[in-house]
Amino acid sequence: MRTIVSGWDESLERLESLTFVLQQPYEIKHTGAPMFAELYSKPDRLELFMDAMSGISAGNFQTFAEKFDFSRYHKVCDVGGATGQLSMLVARKHPHLQFISADLPEVTQIAEQKIAAAGLADRITAKSLDFFADPLPKADVITMGMILHDWNLEKKMHLVRAAYDALPPGGAFVVIENLIDDARRENEFGLMMSLNMLIEFGDAFDFTAADFFGWCREVGFTKTEVIPLAGPVSAGVAYK
Ligand SMILES: C[S@@+](CC[C@H](N)C(=O)[O-])C[C@H]1O[C@@H](n2cnc3c(N)ncnc32)[C@H](O)[C@@H]1O
């Protein structure tokens, strides 16, 4: 646990320096440029961002691999999968599963290298995809780690619908996010992160479990549940 917490601190420091880098010549909300195109236009920034996300997400993905019941599923697609970290951690714990880790083309080679180095290339495919332009790969479980909070409501709804379309009946859509408590009183980190997203990107925001489940019901999901993970982060799960 100490390792996770100190990793978390280091990652937050890296993220703070990344935020500083982004704020200098590239105030995204002012340039109107697509956020990730701007972020990935320099390889050192791409690397910094991938490192920071890996440090922040490791503990959550490990806990998710331990707590979520994968027994009745075969195929998982992690959308916005970055380095393939979620797929690798879940793959080690659940040997019956196959994975697609889908992200922008700039990221695919990094994911392929990490997956090969972990000896998991036979179970995890890194796929290039633009989740606003392409349909999501069909899978029994669609995961999105810290994806929805990057976007405004219209884009969030696009992704929720795309997940619904890619799942079979009984399939699960899982978001791993700083889910804010429904009364918006307790998850201070989630509330501050939401403010940060709004300041940085103009219209992005974090959200409550009730918000997320409302969007999911709107597109047709039926059953829902919250699984607490590490610190302020939870998995919100909606079943088709
Ligand atoms: C905040 S990071 C989250 C990474 C990882 N899921 C995690 O939780 O650690 C957002 C990810 O979404 C990816 N992404 C952004 N826009 C995308 C798009 N249009 N299509 C596919 N992936 C995209 C980014 O490349 C990045 O890896």
The ligand as an ORCA input file, in Angstrom:
! r2SCAN-3c Opt
* xyz 0 1
  C      -6.548     10.308    -19.293
  S      -5.820      9.128    -20.369
  C      -6.311      7.610    -19.616
  C      -5.380      6.468    -19.884
  C      -5.750      5.150    -19.188
  N      -7.039      4.666    -19.577
  C      -5.713      5.315    -17.684
  O      -6.751      5.398    -17.034
  O      -4.600      5.346    -17.146
  C      -6.874      9.233    -21.797
  C      -6.491      8.285    -22.912
  O      -7.464      8.441    -23.975
  C      -6.778      8.387    -25.217
  N      -7.570      9.094    -26.240
  C      -7.824     10.421    -26.305
  N      -8.575     10.714    -27.379
  C      -8.785      9.541    -28.015
  C      -9.495      9.184    -29.198
  N     -10.136     10.115    -29.921
  N      -9.533      7.888    -29.565
  C      -8.868      6.947    -28.822
  N      -8.181      7.212    -27.684
  C      -8.140      8.502    -27.289
  C      -5.467      9.083    -24.915
  O      -4.482      8.783    -25.889
  C      -5.136      8.545    -23.519
  O      -4.393      7.359    -23.572
*
